[in-house]
Amino acid sequence: MAVQPATQGLGLGDVGEPLEPLVGSETQTEGRDNTDISEMDADQPLPLYGQFLFDQAVSTFAPTDDAPVPDEYRLGVGDQLVIQLFGKENDTYTLLVGRDGNITFPRLGTITVLGLTFEDARALVNTRIEQQLIGVEVAITMGRLRAIGVFMAGEIRVPGAYSVSALTTVTQALYQAGGLSDIGSLRGIQVRRKGNIVSTFDAYDLLMFGDSSKDIRLQSGDVLFVPTVKSVVEIRGQVRRPMSYELLGSESVSDLIKMAGGLTGKAFVDLATLTRSSNEGGLPFVESLNLTESSVRSLKLRDGDRLLVPAVGNRLENNIAVSYTHLTLPTKA
């Protein structure tokens, strides 16, 4: 079931579990051919790292009903519990959490599960069945999950209200909204809940280090806000991944080199150049940097900086050649 923005109806009906890519869907990557990027014209801007991470069409994703539900998942109105009985009785019940927060179990009455974690709800139901149905064993799983309403705001390609699965995370929501705009920040994506910022997601942590700890699950009523990018710098030449990178504001030359994957074996570290705009708004100035010096590597970067790491050449320059010629003097007769 495709997810539609609010302009086409919110539709808070049943929505499948978390989205996952279909087999064969193509993803956009950038910077794989370092040679081509490093040979680009010096005046041509390099692509921004991670810019196309979330640029997928909504149709390239499909709901799945077999995604595992974590024990800490909290039950809400619209969730389903599937209860199977074995032993003296053999039956299967699919129970919906109603608006009163209860499930109605035949012969046992109502059981309040709203707000409980899946683990706690399973333990509660299991205890009630063991106490009241002698000789019966039980297996409890989650059925279809409820839909929640979230709002995508800021530098989103298709902003608006969305109805998504209750297991949807920040990254999955961004995929559904078509990704970020050209000026959207990848490093300051905010989850706002009841007027407060509860989490800030940095996509570089996920891309560079595989850290998904801030890719939290969204809750009903959350606002996913993408601010504009504040600072972008560029690194060219002999690094593993020459591209443009978004900065948080405190990164140094050393941090930029790490983000670019480090230096190659051909890097001429003694003669890197930094191009920076003047504070007065005049012409940019170029400064030579020796990357072996600690003071240079700790130099703080500013928006618009361009760092070039040249290659070691095969030709000697600024050299003096000294030669020696042996002269044979004539002897006297």
MOQUIVEN-V967038 format. One record per pair of residues at least 6 apart in sequence whose C-alpha atoms are under 7 Angstrom apart, sorted by the first residue. I is the first residue (numbers start at 0). J is the second residue. If there is no record, write none. Layout:
i = (I,I)
j = (J,J)
This chain:
i = (0,0,1,1,2,2,3,4,4,4,5,5,5,9,9,9,10,11,11,11,11,12,13,13,14,14,14,14,15,15,15,15,15,15,16,16,16,16,16,16,16,17,17,17,17,17,18,18,18,18,18,19,19,20,20,20,21,21,21,24,27,27,28,30,33,33,33,36,37,37,37,45,45,46,46,47,47,47,48,48,48,53,53,53,53,53,54,54,54,55,55,55,56,57,57,57,64,70,70,70,71,71,71,72,72,73,73,73,73,74,74,74,74,74,74,75,75,75,76,76,76,76,76,77,77,77,77,77,78,78,78,78,78,79,79,79,79,79,79,79,79,80,80,80,80,80,80,80,81,81,81,81,81,81,81,82,82,82,82,82,82,82,83,83,83,83,83,83,84,84,84,84,84,84,85,85,85,86,86,86,87,87,88,94,94,95,96,100,100,100,101,101,101,101,101,102,102,102,103,103,112,121,125,129,144,144,145,145,146,146,146,146,147,147,147,147,147,147,148,148,148,148,148,148,149,149,149,149,149,149,149,150,150,150,150,150,150,151,151,151,151,151,151,152,152,152,152,152,152,153,153,153,154,154,154,154,154,154,154,155,155,155,155,155,156,156,156,156,156,157,157,158,165,166,167,167,168,168,168,168,169,169,169,169,170,182,182,183,183,183,183,184,184,184,184,185,185,186,186,186,186,187,187,187,187,187,188,188,188,188,188,188,189,189,189,189,189,189,189,190,190,190,190,190,190,190,190,191,191,191,191,192,192,198,199,200,200,204,205,230,230,230,230,230,231,231,231,231,231,231,232,232,232,232,232,232,232,233,233,233,233,233,233,234,234,234,234,234,234,235,235,235,235,235,236,236,236,237,237,237,237,237,237,237,238,238,238,238,238,239,239,239,239,239,240,240,241,249,250,250,251,251,251,251,251,252,252,252,252,252,253,253,256,265,265,266,266,266,266,267,267,267,267,268,268,268,268,269,269,269,269,270,270,270,271,271,271,271,271,271,271,272,272,272,272,272,272,272,273,273,273,273,273,273,273,274,274,274,274,274,274,274,275,275,275,275,275,275,276,276,276,277,277,288,289,290)
j = (61,62,57,58,161,162,161,159,160,161,159,160,161,160,161,162,162,146,147,148,162,146,145,146,145,146,163,164,62,63,64,143,144,164,62,63,64,66,144,164,166,62,63,164,166,167,60,61,62,63,171,60,61,59,60,61,59,60,61,59,51,52,51,240,239,240,241,241,235,236,241,242,243,242,243,242,243,244,242,243,244,173,174,177,178,179,174,177,178,174,177,178,177,174,175,177,143,116,117,118,116,117,118,116,117,114,115,116,117,112,113,114,115,116,117,96,113,114,96,97,98,100,145,95,96,97,144,145,95,96,143,144,145,93,94,95,96,141,142,143,144,93,94,95,139,140,141,142,92,93,94,139,140,141,142,91,92,93,137,138,139,140,90,91,92,137,138,139,90,91,135,136,137,138,135,136,137,134,135,136,134,135,135,102,103,102,102,111,112,113,109,110,111,112,113,109,110,111,109,110,120,139,137,135,164,165,164,165,162,163,164,165,162,163,164,165,218,219,160,161,162,163,219,220,160,161,162,219,220,221,222,159,160,161,221,222,223,158,159,160,222,223,224,158,159,222,223,224,225,224,225,226,179,180,182,183,225,226,227,176,178,179,180,225,176,177,178,179,180,176,177,176,218,216,216,217,214,215,216,217,214,215,216,217,214,227,228,225,226,227,228,225,226,227,228,201,202,200,201,202,203,199,200,201,225,226,199,200,201,224,225,226,196,198,199,200,223,224,225,196,197,198,199,221,222,223,224,197,221,222,223,221,222,213,213,213,214,210,211,245,246,247,248,302,243,244,245,246,302,303,243,244,245,302,303,304,305,242,243,244,304,305,306,241,242,243,305,306,307,241,242,306,307,308,307,308,309,262,263,265,266,308,309,310,259,260,261,262,263,259,260,261,262,263,259,260,259,299,299,300,296,297,298,299,300,296,297,298,299,300,296,297,262,310,311,308,309,310,311,308,309,310,311,289,290,291,308,288,289,290,291,287,288,289,287,288,289,290,307,308,309,285,286,287,288,306,307,308,285,286,287,304,305,306,307,283,284,285,286,304,305,306,283,284,285,303,304,305,282,283,284,283,284,295,295,296)
